Amino acid sequence: MTAAHERLVNLALYLASRARPVTIQQCREAGLGYPDDADDAAFQRMFERDKDALRAAGIAIVVDEEGRYSIDAAQSFAAEVDLTDAECAEVRVLAAALVNDPSFPFGDDLALAVAKMDLGPFPDEPARSTLALEDPERQSSLARAAADAVARRKRVRFAYTNARGESKFHEVEPYGLAFRRGRWYLVGRDVAIGEVRIYALVRASGLEVNAASPKNPDFEPPAGFRIEDCLVLPFQIGSDRVQGSARFEPDAAWRAAHLTEGKGRLNADADGGLRWEVEIASPRAFASWCIANGPGIVPLAPASAVRAYRVGLEEVAARHE
């Protein structure tokens, strides 16, 4: 029997190639990979699952009044992109930089995609990006394995060392993968505690994907899950949070929307500055964040963050005489 993913591709290509809508029986007889010995009920279940999977992937399968199927190309496929020579050159340079970055886990996929776009060869001496400075090869390897688990909805198990140096094994249902500030992060439900957690892959080791029933998913992500809603700023990592605030001076206010990443609440001051109200887990990390992203960003609360900010500025001034 044809593998499920091959059958999905066959069904999508078949529907996309038909000039007119087709019946379910025509799909069954088109040699798409459905088993010949399946009875009508079994075939109907497989076909319905395949339709749902294709729709979940963004392919708009529509049914007409006679119960025939077709693909709405306008809702399913992106419009053709016509790049200028300069734009093609930019894509080649940027892609080449990532392909040659040891911390980028999808280099082979990107190289294949660029080759399919027929944009011409990579530069002879490509630039090299540096996404991750800490253990780039290991982060890349872990991110690649985690991405495969996310795509196939398979549980993963790994050893993890937290910021306090405590190590233990975690079994996680991986919902998504993200890259932030030089690190790859895995977001998923920790099976033991039943809660969604964020794991910096640079702190993980021995990541193993559940090998049992490889063609069947182990879980389904929650409806409406968005990884963006889970990612936090560095000073928000931790379970015990307090209310903090900072001021963006007028000259720095234009950077606030980008730097705050939608966290907390921004309120305008009369002079054009902005006051930021946000939950924090580490006052010291909050002060460090304000210094690193300044000048023009000053913590106002809690008092421990204000003190850490002043000490940090004094240390910087002393080092630069």
N, C-alpha and C positions, 0 to 999 in steps of 0.2 A: 504494500500500500504506500502511496506517495506520502511523504512527510507533510504535516499540517501546514508548515510555513510555505512549502512549495505549492500546495494546493491553493492557498490564499493568493499567492502571486499569480498563479494560473487563472483563477477566477477573476481577479482584478483586470488582468490583461485581456481576457476574453470579453468581458463586459465593455471595456474601453474600446475594443476593436470593432464592435458590432455597430453597424449603421442604424439598426432598428432595435427596439427592446426585444428581449428573448424570454422564453418561458423557462420555468424551473426544469422541465424535462429536457429542453435543449442544453441547459447547463450540465445536466447529468450525463448526456450523451456526447458531450464535447471533448471527452478525454482529459479532464482537468485533474484527475487523480482520485476521484471518489471510487470506493471499492465496488467492483462489479457484483459482488455477492451480498451487498447490503440490501435489506428489505426497504420498502418505501418509508416506513417510520424512522428507521435508522438514518437513511439518506436525508430525510427532512430535518432531523435534528442537527446533522453535520452541516447542512446548507445554512440553516438558521444561525448556527454558531459562527460560521465563516462570514456571513453577512454582518453580524454584530461586530466581529473583529475588524473587518474592513472599515466599517463606519467609525469605530473607535479610533482607527488610524487616520481618519480624516477624509476617507473616500465616500462621497455622497451617492449612495445607491438608492435609486428611486423606483417606485412601483406604480405602473399606470392603472387605469380603470379595469383593464383586462388581466391584471395580475402578472404582467410581464416586467422584467427587470432591465435597468440601464444605469449608466453612470452620468451624473450631472457634471460635465467637465468644468464648467465655470466655477462650481463650488469645490471641486476636488483638486484641480491642478493650478499651479502658479502660472501667471502670464509669462510669455517668453521675455527674457531679459536680453537687451541689446547693449553690450558694453563697448565703450570707446577703447581705442588702443591704450590710452593712458590708464583707464580703469582696469583693463586686462593686466597691464604691467603691475599695477598696485596689488591686485589679487595674487599674482605670481610671487611677488616679493614677500607679502605677508604670509602666504601659505608656506613658502619655503622656510621662513623663519620658524614657524611652528613645527614643520616636519622635522627640522633639525634640532628641535628643543627636546632634550631627554626627559623633561618633566611633563611633556604633552603626550597623553596616552593614546591619542587617536591619529598619530602621524600617518600610518599606512592608509587609513580610511580617507584622510584629507588628500593625500597624494593621488589616490585613485579618483576622488571626486574632481580634482583639478584636471587630471588627465582626461576625464570624460567631458569636461567643459571645453577641451581643445583650445586652451589659451596659449599654447606654446610652452617651451621648456622652462624649467626653473633657472634662475641666474646661476652663472658658473661659480660665483662666490657669494652664496646667499647669506643674508643676515641671520643671526641666531637670536631667538627670543629667550628670555629667562623667566619663565612663569614661577617656578619654585626654586628657592635657593637651598632649602633643607632636603637632603637626600632625594634629589630630583628623579633618579632612576627608580628608586624604591616607591616613591609616591606615584609615579607613572604606572608602575606594575600593579600596585594595589588599586589605583583608580580604574584601570582597565578591567580588572577582575570584578570590581564593584559595579561598574557600568553594565557588564554582562549580566550580573545578578539582578540589577534593577530592571533590565530589559526583559528578562525571562521570569521575573517575579519569584526568585529562588532565595531562600534564607541563606545568610552567611554567618560564619563563626570566626572570631578572631580574638587575639589577646590585645588588651588595651591598657596603656599606662596613662593615668590622668595627670593633671597639673601638680598634684601633691605627691606624685611618684608611686601611687598605688596601682598595682596591676591585677587584672583578672580577665577571665574569658567572658565574651558577650555573644549571644545569639540574637541576630537582628533580622527583621524583615525590611529590606532596603527599599525606600520609597524614591530616593533621588540622590544625585551627585552634583556638587557645586564646587567652583573654584573661587576662593576669596583670599585676598591679601597674601598670596604666596603659598597657600595650602589648599589641597583637595579635601573636601568634607563629604562624609556620607551621612544622610539623614534617613532615619528609619525607626521602626518600633522595636524597642528592646523587649524581647519575648519574656524575660524573667520579671520585669517590673510592669509590663503592659503600657509603657508610655513612649512617646516619640522623643528621640534623643539625637544629638549632633555629635559626630565623631570626626576628629581631625585624623586623617589617614596617616600622617607622619608619626602619630602616636600608636598606630596599630601594627601588628605583625602576625604572620601566619594566617592570613585571611583565606578561608576555605568556603567555596560555594557548595551548598547541599547537592550531592550527586544523585540522590534518590529521585526516581521518576523525572529525568531531565526534561522531558517534553511537557510536563504538567506543572503549572504554577503552584507555589506553596501558599500564596496569599493573594489578596486583592487590596490595593491601596484604598484609603478612605475616599469616599465620594467628595469631589471638589478639592482634593489635596493640591496645594501649591507649595513648592519648596521655598519660594520667596518668603512665605509667611513664617517659616521656621528659622531662617538664618538670622543671626543676631550680630550686633557689633561686639568688638573684642571685650569691652568692659561689661557686657551683659551676660557673659558666660558664667554660670553658677545658679544655684537654686534660690539663694537668699538675696532678694533685691530690695533696694530702697529708692526713694524718689530723688533724682538729681536734677540739676539745671545748669545751663551754661548760656553765655551771651555771645552772639556773633556781632562784632562791631560792624558799623555801616559798610566799611570797605570790604568786609568778608562776608556780608549777608548774601551775596549772589551765589556763594558756594554752599550755602546751608542745605538746599534741597538735595544736592548730590551727596554731600558728606553724611547727612543723617539717614539716608537710605530709607526714608519713610517711617523711621522709628520715632516714637514720641510725638510731641506737638510743638509747632513753631508759632510764636506770637510776635507780632510786630511792635516795636517800640517807636516812640514819637520821632526819634532822631534818625530812623531808617535802619536801626539795628534790629536783631531778632533775638528773642528769648526762647530757649529750647528746654522743654520739660520732658525728661526721659527717665525710665527706670534703669538703675545700674546695679551690678552685683559687686564690682570692685572699685571703690573710690580712687585707689592709686592708678588702676588701669584707665579710669575715666580722665584723671589728670594727665596721664601720659598721652592719651588720645588727643586731648586739647592742645598739648604742646606740639605733638607730631604733625597735627593738621593746621596749626597756626602759621603766622601770627593772626591775631584778631579774634581768637576763640578763648574765652575765659570762663572757667567753672565758677558757679555761684553757690552750689550746694551739692552734697553735704559739706560740712566744715572740714572733714578729713580730706576731701578731694581738693578743697581750696588750699589747705596746708601742703599737701603733696605737690600741688601745682607750683607753689612758691618755692619749695625746696628744689623741685626739678629745674626751675628757671635759674636759681642761684647756682646749681651744679653746672648747668650749661654755660652760664656767664663766667664761672671760675675756670672752666676748661679753656675758654677762649680769651681769658685774661680781660 
